[in-house]
Structure formats: structure tokens, C-alpha cells
Amino acid sequence: MKHVAFLGDGEHTFDLTFQMIKELETQTGVGIGGLFHRVRSFSFHATDLSETIRLALIGGGMTPADAFKLVQTYVEPRPLSETLPIVLSILETVWFGSTGETDEDSDTKETPNGK
């Protein structure tokens, strides 16, 4: 499930694919459920945030080298309060899914009776 958000220099696609989830579990030493709980309860490690973003960028189509550079430039030196909402959105998309609907879609969507 893809999530698009602004990070550092522009909008990026984040997709924590199954393969990237397995790598995230390896990198953080905890299963995806435990990681989701850790982040939501503010019991996370800093690398939980940076690795989630890095791997979701790769899953979203960015090269590993570019994802690493983006994280080094715009995640690691910045306050956690800027990073945490992005990570929560990524993990919530994995956990709950995505409607696939943007704000623009909902504004122009017709009702069942055609109005």
C-alpha cells in the first residue's frame, strides 16, 4: 500500500512492501506488530524511524543509494517531531490499508444517485 508525503525536498512515494517489511524487522530487531506498537506508544528507537522511512522509500521505487542520502540529509539531522508523523502514516497504511482516494477524488466523486 503506497503513501505519498512531503519529505525534505518534495513529495515522495513510500511503500513498505512485504520484502521491505522483512528487512525492517531484521534492521529493528522486532516484528512489524511490535514496531507499530513501539512507534504508536512513543517507545521507539531513532533507527525505527529512519529505517522505516528508508525502506519505504525503496519500496516506493527510489534507489537504495538515493533513499539513504535522503534519510541522511532530511531525517537524521531533523527533530523527531518532523519524522514521526511520516512514519506513523507509513505504518498505518501497512496496518489498516489505504482507501486509494485523494482529497481531489472525494471532491469530484458522484453519489450513488448520480449527484
MOPAC internal coordinates of N, CA, C and O (Angstrom, degrees):
PM7 1SCF
backbone

  N    0.0000 0     0.00 0     0.00 0    0    0    0
  C    1.4420 1     0.00 0     0.00 0    1    0    0
  C    1.5323 1   108.72 1     0.00 0    2    1    0
  O    1.2310 1   120.95 1   -55.02 1    3    2    1
  N    1.2892 1   115.79 1   124.98 1    3    2    1
  C    1.4555 1   121.01 1  -176.00 1    5    3    2
  C    1.5203 1   111.71 1   -90.32 1    6    5    3
  O    1.2310 1   122.17 1   -31.22 1    7    6    5
  N    1.3250 1   113.45 1   148.78 1    7    6    5
  C    1.4566 1   122.25 1   177.10 1    9    7    6
  C    1.5278 1   106.93 1  -134.99 1   10    9    7
  O    1.2310 1   120.04 1   -46.03 1   11   10    9
  N    1.3121 1   117.54 1   133.97 1   11   10    9
  C    1.4658 1   121.58 1   178.51 1   13   11   10
  C    1.5211 1   107.78 1  -112.27 1   14   13   11
  O    1.2310 1   121.19 1   -48.35 1   15   14   13
  N    1.3348 1   115.33 1   131.65 1   15   14   13
  C    1.4645 1   120.61 1   179.97 1   17   15   14
  C    1.5225 1   109.49 1  -151.95 1   18   17   15
  O    1.2310 1   121.12 1   -20.71 1   19   18   17
  N    1.3246 1   115.46 1   159.29 1   19   18   17
  C    1.4570 1   121.75 1   176.34 1   21   19   18
  C    1.5204 1   108.65 1   -81.10 1   22   21   19
  O    1.2310 1   121.09 1   -49.09 1   23   22   21
  N    1.3231 1   115.52 1   130.91 1   23   22   21
  C    1.4628 1   121.52 1   174.37 1   25   23   22
  C    1.5114 1   108.13 1  -143.85 1   26   25   23
  O    1.2310 1   120.72 1   -62.34 1   27   26   25
  N    1.3132 1   116.24 1   117.66 1   27   26   25
  C    1.4565 1   122.43 1   173.45 1   29   27   26
  C    1.4997 1   116.30 1    66.07 1   30   29   27
  O    1.2310 1   120.39 1    97.66 1   31   30   29
  N    1.3221 1   116.86 1   -82.34 1   31   30   29
  C    1.4644 1   120.61 1  -172.15 1   33   31   30
  C    1.5199 1   113.67 1  -111.24 1   34   33   31
  O    1.2310 1   119.91 1  -176.02 1   35   34   33
  N    1.3265 1   117.77 1     3.98 1   35   34   33
  C    1.4577 1   119.38 1   179.24 1   37   35   34
  C    1.5164 1   112.03 1   162.13 1   38   37   35
  O    1.2310 1   121.51 1     7.55 1   39   38   37
  N    1.3291 1   114.72 1  -172.45 1   39   38   37
  C    1.4599 1   120.85 1   178.09 1   41   39   38
  C    1.5215 1   109.22 1   -79.55 1   42   41   39
  O    1.2310 1   121.49 1   -40.95 1   43   42   41
  N    1.3214 1   114.76 1   139.05 1   43   42   41
  C    1.4602 1   121.17 1  -179.35 1   45   43   42
  C    1.5157 1   109.52 1  -134.52 1   46   45   43
  O    1.2310 1   121.37 1   -26.78 1   47   46   45
  N    1.3279 1   114.99 1   153.22 1   47   46   45
  C    1.4587 1   121.19 1   176.28 1   49   47   46
  C    1.5168 1   108.84 1   -94.76 1   50   49   47
  O    1.2310 1   121.40 1   -50.86 1   51   50   49
  N    1.3201 1   114.92 1   129.14 1   51   50   49
  C    1.4612 1   122.78 1   178.29 1   53   51   50
  C    1.5198 1   107.22 1  -115.47 1   54   53   51
  O    1.2310 1   120.40 1   -51.94 1   55   54   53
  N    1.3213 1   116.84 1   128.06 1   55   54   53
  C    1.4544 1   121.25 1   179.07 1   57   55   54
  C    1.5173 1   108.36 1  -143.23 1   58   57   55
  O    1.2310 1   120.88 1   -74.11 1   59   58   57
  N    1.3058 1   115.93 1   105.89 1   59   58   57
  C    1.4582 1   120.61 1   179.48 1   61   59   58
  C    1.5246 1   107.67 1   -86.93 1   62   61   59
  O    1.2310 1   121.35 1   -96.60 1   63   62   61
  N    1.3281 1   115.02 1    83.40 1   63   62   61
  C    1.4593 1   122.15 1  -179.00 1   65   63   62
  C    1.5267 1   109.72 1   -67.72 1   66   65   63
  O    1.2310 1   120.98 1   -12.63 1   67   66   65
  N    1.3268 1   115.73 1   167.37 1   67   66   65
  C    1.4622 1   119.74 1  -179.86 1   69   67   66
  C    1.5310 1   111.17 1   -57.30 1   70   69   67
  O    1.2310 1   120.66 1   137.43 1   71   70   69
  N    1.3268 1   116.35 1   -42.57 1   71   70   69
  C    1.4693 1   120.30 1   178.63 1   73   71   70
  C    1.5279 1   110.92 1   -62.25 1   74   73   71
  O    1.2310 1   120.46 1   139.08 1   75   74   73
  N    1.3166 1   116.73 1   -40.92 1   75   74   73
  C    1.4636 1   120.50 1   179.46 1   77   75   74
  C    1.5321 1   111.24 1   -71.39 1   78   77   75
  O    1.2310 1   120.14 1   148.44 1   79   78   77
  N    1.3396 1   117.33 1   -31.56 1   79   78   77
  C    1.4712 1   120.37 1   174.97 1   81   79   78
  C    1.5194 1   109.73 1   -62.75 1   82   81   79
  O    1.2310 1   120.34 1   136.32 1   83   82   81
  N    1.3364 1   116.95 1   -43.68 1   83   82   81
  C    1.4664 1   119.97 1   178.79 1   85   83   82
  C    1.5282 1   111.27 1   -61.57 1   86   85   83
  O    1.2310 1   120.48 1   139.54 1   87   86   85
  N    1.3303 1   116.69 1   -40.46 1   87   86   85
  C    1.4693 1   120.03 1   177.78 1   89   87   86
  C    1.5282 1   110.52 1   -67.68 1   90   89   87
  O    1.2310 1   120.35 1   140.48 1   91   90   89
  N    1.3262 1   116.94 1   -39.52 1   91   90   89
  C    1.4721 1   121.09 1   178.15 1   93   91   90
  C    1.5270 1   110.23 1   -61.70 1   94   93   91
  O    1.2310 1   120.42 1   138.34 1   95   94   93
  N    1.3120 1   116.80 1   -41.66 1   95   94   93
  C    1.4701 1   120.12 1   177.60 1   97   95   94
  C    1.5231 1   110.92 1   -61.85 1   98   97   95
  O    1.2310 1   120.41 1   140.17 1   99   98   97
  N    1.3241 1   116.82 1   -39.83 1   99   98   97
  C    1.4615 1   120.95 1   177.74 1  101   99   98
  C    1.5285 1   110.52 1   -65.38 1  102  101   99
  O    1.2310 1   120.68 1   133.50 1  103  102  101
  N    1.3281 1   116.30 1   -46.50 1  103  102  101
  C    1.4619 1   120.82 1  -176.35 1  105  103  102
  C    1.5362 1   112.91 1   -67.56 1  106  105  103
  O    1.2310 1   120.34 1   146.19 1  107  106  105
  N    1.3347 1   116.95 1   -33.81 1  107  106  105
  C    1.4697 1   120.05 1  -176.59 1  109  107  106
  C    1.5205 1   112.93 1   -97.20 1  110  109  107
  O    1.2310 1   120.18 1   166.65 1  111  110  109
  N    1.3348 1   117.26 1   -13.35 1  111  110  109
  C    1.4590 1   120.04 1   178.75 1  113  111  110
  C    1.5194 1   114.07 1    74.05 1  114  113  111
  O    1.2310 1   120.30 1  -160.10 1  115  114  113
  N    1.3286 1   117.03 1    19.90 1  115  114  113
  C    1.4619 1   120.59 1  -179.33 1  117  115  114
  C    1.5267 1   108.29 1  -146.63 1  118  117  115
  O    1.2310 1   120.52 1   -28.76 1  119  118  117
  N    1.3157 1   116.61 1   151.24 1  119  118  117
  C    1.4591 1   121.09 1   177.33 1  121  119  118
  C    1.5183 1   111.13 1   -68.21 1  122  121  119
  O    1.2310 1   120.61 1   -15.87 1  123  122  121
  N    1.3208 1   116.43 1   164.13 1  123  122  121
  C    1.4583 1   121.38 1  -176.43 1  125  123  122
  C    1.5311 1   111.37 1   -60.64 1  126  125  123
  O    1.2310 1   119.93 1   143.06 1  127  126  125
  N    1.3322 1   117.74 1   -36.94 1  127  126  125
  C    1.4659 1   120.29 1   177.64 1  129  127  126
  C    1.5132 1   111.59 1   -65.39 1  130  129  127
  O    1.2310 1   120.66 1   136.85 1  131  130  129
  N    1.3231 1   116.34 1   -43.15 1  131  130  129
  C    1.4619 1   120.31 1   177.82 1  133  131  130
  C    1.5195 1   111.92 1   -65.17 1  134  133  131
  O    1.2310 1   120.89 1   141.50 1  135  134  133
  N    1.3292 1   115.90 1   -38.50 1  135  134  133
  C    1.4622 1   120.01 1   178.53 1  137  135  134
  C    1.5241 1   110.35 1   -65.50 1  138  137  135
  O    1.2310 1   120.66 1   134.77 1  139  138  137
  N    1.3247 1   116.35 1   -45.23 1  139  138  137
  C    1.4619 1   120.47 1   178.65 1  141  139  138
  C    1.5280 1   109.92 1   -58.35 1  142  141  139
  O    1.2310 1   120.28 1   136.08 1  143  142  141
  N    1.3194 1   117.07 1   -43.92 1  143  142  141
  C    1.4698 1   120.86 1   178.07 1  145  143  142
  C    1.5231 1   111.09 1   -63.99 1  146  145  143
  O    1.2310 1   120.41 1   136.31 1  147  146  145
  N    1.3370 1   116.81 1   -43.69 1  147  146  145
  C    1.4667 1   120.77 1  -179.97 1  149  147  146
  C    1.5181 1   111.43 1   -59.18 1  150  149  147
  O    1.2310 1   120.91 1   135.57 1  151  150  149
  N    1.3301 1   115.86 1   -44.43 1  151  150  149
  C    1.4673 1   119.71 1  -178.08 1  153  151  150
  C    1.5241 1   110.29 1   -68.87 1  154  153  151
  O    1.2310 1   120.03 1   134.23 1  155  154  153
  N    1.3191 1   117.55 1   -45.77 1  155  154  153
  C    1.4673 1   120.73 1  -177.57 1  157  155  154
  C    1.5173 1   112.51 1   -66.16 1  158  157  155
  O    1.2310 1   120.29 1   152.41 1  159  158  157
  N    1.3388 1   117.05 1   -27.59 1  159  158  157
  C    1.4653 1   120.00 1  -178.87 1  161  159  158
  C    1.5376 1   112.41 1   -96.88 1  162  161  159
  O    1.2310 1   120.44 1  -169.74 1  163  162  161
  N    1.3350 1   116.77 1    10.26 1  163  162  161
  C    1.4693 1   122.85 1  -179.56 1  165  163  162
  C    1.5231 1   112.38 1    58.64 1  166  165  163
  O    1.2310 1   120.41 1  -147.16 1  167  166  165
  N    1.3292 1   116.82 1    32.84 1  167  166  165
  C    1.4602 1   122.67 1   177.03 1  169  167  166
  C    1.5251 1   110.93 1  -109.61 1  170  169  167
  O    1.2310 1   120.60 1  -156.67 1  171  170  169
  N    1.3166 1   116.46 1    23.33 1  171  170  169
  C    1.4557 1   122.40 1  -173.46 1  173  171  170
  C    1.5225 1   112.10 1   -81.73 1  174  173  171
  O    1.2310 1   121.68 1   -17.34 1  175  174  173
  N    1.3271 1   114.38 1   162.66 1  175  174  173
  C    1.4629 1   122.62 1   170.84 1  177  175  174
  C    1.5285 1   106.07 1   -96.49 1  178  177  175
  O    1.2310 1   119.87 1   -25.70 1  179  178  177
  N    1.2981 1   117.86 1   154.30 1  179  178  177
  C    1.4676 1   121.09 1   179.28 1  181  179  178
  C    1.5252 1   111.31 1   -57.92 1  182  181  179
  O    1.2310 1   120.47 1   142.14 1  183  182  181
  N    1.3382 1   116.71 1   -37.86 1  183  182  181
  C    1.4648 1   118.90 1   179.94 1  185  183  182
  C    1.5308 1   112.31 1   -69.28 1  186  185  183
  O    1.2310 1   119.83 1   158.01 1  187  186  185
  N    1.3338 1   117.93 1   -21.99 1  187  186  185
  C    1.4700 1   119.79 1   173.95 1  189  187  186
  C    1.5245 1   109.40 1   -58.36 1  190  189  187
  O    1.2310 1   120.94 1   138.89 1  191  190  189
  N    1.3246 1   115.81 1   -41.11 1  191  190  189
  C    1.4609 1   120.63 1  -177.93 1  193  191  190
  C    1.5243 1   111.27 1   -73.28 1  194  193  191
  O    1.2310 1   120.77 1   129.31 1  195  194  193
  N    1.3246 1   116.14 1   -50.69 1  195  194  193
  C    1.4671 1   118.88 1  -175.82 1  197  195  194
  C    1.5284 1   111.98 1   -65.63 1  198  197  195
  O    1.2310 1   119.97 1   141.26 1  199  198  197
  N    1.3301 1   117.66 1   -38.74 1  199  198  197
  C    1.4714 1   120.35 1   179.79 1  201  199  198
  C    1.5235 1   111.72 1   -70.58 1  202  201  199
  O    1.2310 1   120.27 1   143.62 1  203  202  201
  N    1.3238 1   117.08 1   -36.38 1  203  202  201
  C    1.4681 1   119.73 1   177.05 1  205  203  202
  C    1.5186 1   109.93 1   -61.03 1  206  205  203
  O    1.2310 1   120.61 1   133.97 1  207  206  205
  N    1.3186 1   116.43 1   -46.03 1  207  206  205
  C    1.4632 1   120.45 1  -179.87 1  209  207  206
  C    1.5265 1   110.78 1   -65.79 1  210  209  207
  O    1.2310 1   120.13 1   132.42 1  211  210  209
  N    1.3239 1   117.35 1   -47.58 1  211  210  209
  C    1.4715 1   120.92 1  -178.15 1  213  211  210
  C    1.5227 1   111.58 1   -58.25 1  214  213  211
  O    1.2310 1   120.84 1   131.18 1  215  214  213
  N    1.3190 1   115.99 1   -48.82 1  215  214  213
  C    1.4582 1   119.57 1  -177.05 1  217  215  214
  C    1.5270 1   112.29 1   -71.25 1  218  217  215
  O    1.2310 1   120.04 1   147.49 1  219  218  217
  N    1.3198 1   117.54 1   -32.51 1  219  218  217
  C    1.4706 1   120.10 1   176.81 1  221  219  218
  C    1.5244 1   111.04 1   -70.44 1  222  221  219
  O    1.2310 1   120.18 1   146.72 1  223  222  221
  N    1.3269 1   117.27 1   -33.28 1  223  222  221
  C    1.4666 1   120.16 1   174.46 1  225  223  222
  C    1.5288 1   110.14 1   -64.43 1  226  225  223
  O    1.2310 1   120.33 1   136.66 1  227  226  225
  N    1.3252 1   116.98 1   -43.34 1  227  226  225
  C    1.4625 1   120.96 1   178.14 1  229  227  226
  C    1.5245 1   109.50 1   -62.95 1  230  229  227
  O    1.2310 1   120.24 1   134.96 1  231  230  229
  N    1.3176 1   117.15 1   -45.04 1  231  230  229
  C    1.4577 1   120.90 1   177.34 1  233  231  230
  C    1.5204 1   112.40 1   -61.67 1  234  233  231
  O    1.2310 1   120.85 1   151.56 1  235  234  233
  N    1.3268 1   115.98 1   -28.44 1  235  234  233
  C    1.4628 1   121.69 1   178.78 1  237  235  234
  C    1.5139 1   113.51 1   -82.31 1  238  237  235
  O    1.2310 1   120.12 1   179.07 1  239  238  237
  N    1.3347 1   117.37 1    -0.93 1  239  238  237
  C    1.4586 1   120.65 1   174.44 1  241  239  238
  C    1.5122 1   116.31 1   113.11 1  242  241  239
  O    1.2310 1   119.42 1   177.33 1  243  242  241
  N    1.3159 1   118.71 1    -2.67 1  243  242  241
  C    1.4624 1   121.09 1   179.32 1  245  243  242
  C    1.5288 1   109.25 1   -79.88 1  246  245  243
  O    1.2310 1   120.48 1   -31.31 1  247  246  245
  N    1.3172 1   116.69 1   148.69 1  247  246  245
  C    1.4606 1   119.37 1   176.53 1  249  247  246
  C    1.5248 1   109.34 1   -68.23 1  250  249  247
  O    1.2310 1   120.13 1   -28.99 1  251  250  249
  N    1.3306 1   117.35 1   151.01 1  251  250  249
  C    1.4601 1   119.45 1   177.87 1  253  251  250
  C    1.5268 1   113.02 1   -56.12 1  254  253  251
  O    1.2310 1   120.11 1   140.51 1  255  254  253
  N    1.3192 1   117.40 1   -39.49 1  255  254  253
  C    1.4727 1   120.42 1  -179.83 1  257  255  254
  C    1.5215 1   110.97 1   -64.66 1  258  257  255
  O    1.2310 1   119.97 1   136.90 1  259  258  257
  N    1.3399 1   117.65 1   -43.10 1  259  258  257
  C    1.4658 1   120.65 1   179.51 1  261  259  258
  C    1.5283 1   111.46 1   -68.08 1  262  261  259
  O    1.2310 1   120.54 1   142.11 1  263  262  261
  N    1.3369 1   116.58 1   -37.89 1  263  262  261
  C    1.4615 1   120.24 1   178.31 1  265  263  262
  C    1.5218 1   110.57 1   -64.69 1  266  265  263
  O    1.2310 1   120.54 1   137.75 1  267  266  265
  N    1.3268 1   116.58 1   -42.25 1  267  266  265
  C    1.4624 1   121.43 1   178.12 1  269  267  266
  C    1.5269 1   110.66 1   -61.08 1  270  269  267
  O    1.2310 1   120.69 1   135.10 1  271  270  269
  N    1.3279 1   116.29 1   -44.90 1  271  270  269
  C    1.4693 1   120.89 1  -179.30 1  273  271  270
  C    1.5308 1   111.25 1   -65.06 1  274  273  271
  O    1.2310 1   120.30 1   138.22 1  275  274  273
  N    1.3178 1   117.03 1   -41.78 1  275  274  273
  C    1.4639 1   120.75 1   179.52 1  277  275  274
  C    1.5291 1   110.81 1   -62.54 1  278  277  275
  O    1.2310 1   120.55 1   137.82 1  279  278  277
  N    1.3247 1   116.56 1   -42.18 1  279  278  277
  C    1.4639 1   121.01 1   178.79 1  281  279  278
  C    1.5307 1   110.32 1   -65.82 1  282  281  279
  O    1.2310 1   120.23 1   137.13 1  283  282  281
  N    1.3234 1   117.16 1   -42.87 1  283  282  281
  C    1.4723 1   120.10 1   178.80 1  285  283  282
  C    1.5263 1   111.64 1   -63.49 1  286  285  283
  O    1.2310 1   120.47 1   144.45 1  287  286  285
  N    1.3062 1   116.71 1   -35.55 1  287  286  285
  C    1.4637 1   121.34 1  -175.40 1  289  287  286
  C    1.5226 1   113.10 1   -83.31 1  290  289  287
  O    1.2310 1   120.23 1   137.64 1  291  290  289
  N    1.3411 1   117.17 1   -42.36 1  291  290  289
  C    1.4584 1   120.65 1  -169.38 1  293  291  290
  C    1.5202 1   115.99 1  -116.98 1  294  293  291
  O    1.2310 1   119.62 1   173.98 1  295  294  293
  N    1.3351 1   118.33 1    -6.02 1  295  294  293
  C    1.4594 1   119.86 1   179.44 1  297  295  294
  C    1.5223 1   110.76 1  -110.58 1  298  297  295
  O    1.2310 1   120.38 1   122.88 1  299  298  297
  N    1.3224 1   116.89 1   -57.12 1  299  298  297
  C    1.4631 1   120.64 1  -173.36 1  301  299  298
  C    1.5280 1   114.29 1   -61.20 1  302  301  299
  O    1.2310 1   118.73 1   139.91 1  303  302  301
  N    1.3425 1   120.03 1   -40.09 1  303  302  301
  C    1.4630 1   118.29 1  -178.82 1  305  303  302
  C    1.5387 1   114.24 1   -85.85 1  306  305  303
  O    1.2310 1   119.28 1   178.02 1  307  306  305
  N    1.3030 1   118.97 1    -1.98 1  307  306  305
  C    1.4628 1   122.26 1  -174.60 1  309  307  306
  C    1.5292 1   110.62 1   -99.79 1  310  309  307
  O    1.2310 1   120.18 1   -19.76 1  311  310  309
  N    1.3298 1   117.27 1   160.24 1  311  310  309
  C    1.4718 1   120.61 1   177.78 1  313  311  310
  C    1.5321 1   111.64 1   -61.09 1  314  313  311
  O    1.2310 1   120.75 1   -34.87 1  315  314  313
  N    1.3024 1   116.17 1   145.13 1  315  314  313
  C    1.4655 1   121.30 1   179.03 1  317  315  314
  C    1.5265 1   111.67 1   -60.04 1  318  317  315
  O    1.2310 1   120.45 1   152.40 1  319  318  317
  N    1.3155 1   116.75 1   -27.60 1  319  318  317
  C    1.4667 1   120.03 1  -179.57 1  321  319  318
  C    1.5297 1   112.18 1   -64.10 1  322  321  319
  O    1.2310 1   119.89 1   159.09 1  323  322  321
  N    1.3226 1   117.82 1   -20.91 1  323  322  321
  C    1.4660 1   121.06 1   176.35 1  325  323  322
  C    1.5278 1   111.47 1   -84.51 1  326  325  323
  O    1.2310 1   120.47 1   151.08 1  327  326  325
  N    1.3064 1   116.70 1   -28.92 1  327  326  325
  C    1.4569 1   122.48 1  -175.19 1  329  327  326
  C    1.5238 1   112.31 1   -89.04 1  330  329  327
  O    1.2310 1   120.42 1   141.75 1  331  330  329
  N    1.3054 1   116.79 1   -38.25 1  331  330  329
  C    1.4588 1   121.27 1  -174.37 1  333  331  330
  C    1.5350 1   113.62 1   -55.28 1  334  333  331
  O    1.2310 1   118.70 1   134.37 1  335  334  333
  N    1.3371 1   120.08 1   -45.63 1  335  334  333
  C    1.4685 1   118.36 1   179.81 1  337  335  334
  C    1.5320 1   113.64 1   -60.78 1  338  337  335
  O    1.2310 1   120.19 1   145.46 1  339  338  337
  N    1.3133 1   117.24 1   -34.54 1  339  338  337
  C    1.4676 1   120.54 1   178.23 1  341  339  338
  C    1.5229 1   109.64 1   -66.31 1  342  341  339
  O    1.2310 1   120.47 1   134.15 1  343  342  341
  N    1.3166 1   116.71 1   -45.85 1  343  342  341
  C    1.4590 1   121.06 1  -179.70 1  345  343  342
  C    1.5271 1   110.72 1   -63.72 1  346  345  343
  O    1.2310 1   120.47 1   137.07 1  347  346  345
  N    1.3187 1   116.70 1   -42.93 1  347  346  345
  C    1.4634 1   119.33 1   177.64 1  349  347  346
  C    1.5257 1   111.24 1   -59.62 1  350  349  347
  O    1.2310 1   120.47 1   137.51 1  351  350  349
  N    1.3168 1   116.70 1   -42.49 1  351  350  349
  C    1.4687 1   120.40 1   178.96 1  353  351  350
  C    1.5232 1   111.74 1   -64.12 1  354  353  351
  O    1.2310 1   120.45 1   138.81 1  355  354  353
  N    1.3309 1   116.74 1   -41.19 1  355  354  353
  C    1.4639 1   120.72 1   178.13 1  357  355  354
  C    1.5245 1   110.32 1   -61.53 1  358  357  355
  O    1.2310 1   120.73 1   130.57 1  359  358  357
  N    1.3320 1   116.22 1   -49.43 1  359  358  357
  C    1.4622 1   120.46 1  -177.73 1  361  359  358
  C    1.5215 1   112.05 1   -68.45 1  362  361  359
  O    1.2310 1   119.99 1   143.19 1  363  362  361
  N    1.3184 1   117.62 1   -36.81 1  363  362  361
  C    1.4632 1   120.17 1   177.35 1  365  363  362
  C    1.5243 1   110.95 1   -65.91 1  366  365  363
  O    1.2310 1   120.18 1   145.39 1  367  366  365
  N    1.3212 1   117.26 1   -34.61 1  367  366  365
  C    1.4596 1   120.47 1   176.42 1  369  367  366
  C    1.5256 1   110.42 1   -65.75 1  370  369  367
  O    1.2310 1   120.38 1   139.99 1  371  370  369
  N    1.3329 1   116.88 1   -40.01 1  371  370  369
  C    1.4603 1   120.62 1   176.31 1  373  371  370
  C    1.5339 1   109.81 1   -64.79 1  374  373  371
  O    1.2310 1   120.74 1   135.88 1  375  374  373
  N    1.3006 1   116.19 1   -44.12 1  375  374  373
  C    1.4576 1   121.59 1  -173.17 1  377  375  374
  C    1.5278 1   112.84 1   -74.47 1  378  377  375
  O    1.2310 1   120.84 1   131.93 1  379  378  377
  N    1.3226 1   116.01 1   -48.07 1  379  378  377
  C    1.4666 1   120.69 1  -172.85 1  381  379  378
  C    1.5222 1   113.97 1  -103.90 1  382  381  379
  O    1.2310 1   120.70 1   166.92 1  383  382  381
  N    1.3263 1   116.26 1   -13.08 1  383  382  381
  C    1.4561 1   119.85 1  -176.71 1  385  383  382
  C    1.5118 1   110.87 1    87.31 1  386  385  383
  O    1.2310 1   121.83 1     2.74 1  387  386  385
  N    1.3007 1   114.10 1  -177.26 1  387  386  385
  C    1.4500 1   121.34 1  -178.25 1  389  387  386
  C    1.5113 1   108.51 1  -132.62 1  390  389  387
  O    1.2310 1   120.73 1   -36.73 1  391  390  389
  N    1.3071 1   116.21 1   143.27 1  391  390  389
  C    1.4586 1   119.02 1   178.33 1  393  391  390
  C    1.5063 1   110.77 1   -74.11 1  394  393  391
  O    1.2310 1   120.49 1   160.56 1  395  394  393
  N    1.3477 1   116.66 1   -19.44 1  395  394  393
  C    1.4571 1   120.52 1  -177.06 1  397  395  394
  C    1.5087 1   112.24 1    74.43 1  398  397  395
  O    1.2310 1   120.55 1  -172.88 1  399  398  397
  N    1.3134 1   116.56 1     7.12 1  399  398  397
  C    1.4621 1   121.33 1  -178.03 1  401  399  398
  C    1.5158 1   109.35 1  -105.44 1  402  401  399
  O    1.2310 1   120.69 1   -47.15 1  403  402  401
  N    1.3196 1   116.29 1   132.85 1  403  402  401
  C    1.4532 1   120.75 1   176.01 1  405  403  402
  C    1.5152 1   108.70 1   -96.53 1  406  405  403
  O    1.2310 1   119.90 1    -8.81 1  407  406  405
  N    1.3263 1   117.79 1   171.19 1  407  406  405
  C    1.4625 1   121.81 1   176.79 1  409  407  406
  C    1.5187 1   110.62 1   -58.85 1  410  409  407
  O    1.2310 1   120.19 1   141.14 1  411  410  409
  N    1.3411 1   117.23 1   -38.86 1  411  410  409
  C    1.4677 1   121.05 1   179.17 1  413  411  410
  C    1.5196 1   111.14 1   -63.04 1  414  413  411
  O    1.2310 1   120.68 1   140.01 1  415  414  413
  N    1.3523 1   116.31 1   -39.99 1  415  414  413
  C    1.4614 1   120.13 1   179.49 1  417  415  414
  C    1.5209 1   111.12 1   -62.37 1  418  417  415
  O    1.2310 1   120.34 1   138.20 1  419  418  417
  N    1.3342 1   116.95 1   -41.80 1  419  418  417
  C    1.4545 1   119.34 1  -176.85 1  421  419  418
  C    1.5221 1   111.94 1   -70.67 1  422  421  419
  O    1.2310 1   120.09 1   153.36 1  423  422  421
  N    1.3344 1   117.43 1   -26.64 1  423  422  421
  C    1.4619 1   120.73 1   178.70 1  425  423  422
  C    1.5272 1   112.03 1   -72.03 1  426  425  423
  O    1.2310 1   120.26 1   149.76 1  427  426  425
  N    1.3232 1   117.11 1   -30.24 1  427  426  425
  C    1.4593 1   120.41 1  -174.91 1  429  427  426
  C    1.5218 1   112.75 1  -106.99 1  430  429  427
  O    1.2310 1   120.47 1  -178.68 1  431  430  429
  N    1.3032 1   116.70 1     1.32 1  431  430  429
  C    1.4578 1   121.08 1  -177.35 1  433  431  430
  C    1.5339 1   110.22 1   -71.88 1  434  433  431
  O    1.2310 1   121.07 1   -45.64 1  435  434  433
  N    1.3153 1   115.56 1   134.36 1  435  434  433
  C    1.4542 1   119.79 1   178.35 1  437  435  434
  C    1.5083 1   109.88 1   -83.68 1  438  437  435
  O    1.2310 1   120.62 1   -28.01 1  439  438  437
  N    1.3194 1   116.43 1   151.99 1  439  438  437
  C    1.4398 1   121.88 1   176.00 1  441  439  438
  C    1.5235 1   108.83 1   -80.40 1  442  441  439
  O    1.2310 1   119.47 1   -14.17 1  443  442  441
  N    1.3222 1   118.62 1   165.83 1  443  442  441
  C    1.4588 1   120.61 1  -177.32 1  445  443  442
  C    1.5385 1   114.22 1   -55.92 1  446  445  443
  O    1.2310 1   119.28 1   151.30 1  447  446  445
  N    1.3399 1   118.98 1   -28.70 1  447  446  445
  C    1.4543 1   120.55 1  -179.77 1  449  447  446
  C    1.5272 1   112.28 1   -90.16 1  450  449  447
  O    1.2310 1   120.51 1  -167.94 1  451  450  449
  N    1.3546 1   116.63 1    12.06 1  451  450  449
  C    1.4672 1   121.23 1   174.96 1  453  451  450
  C    1.5053 1   115.46 1    86.59 1  454  453  451
  O    1.2310 1   119.69 1  -172.62 1  455  454  453
  N    1.3274 1   118.20 1     7.38 1  455  454  453
  C    1.4769 1   121.42 1  -179.52 1  457  455  454
  C    1.4992 1   110.80 1  -108.10 1  458  457  455
  O    1.2310 1   120.10 1   180.00 1  459  458  457

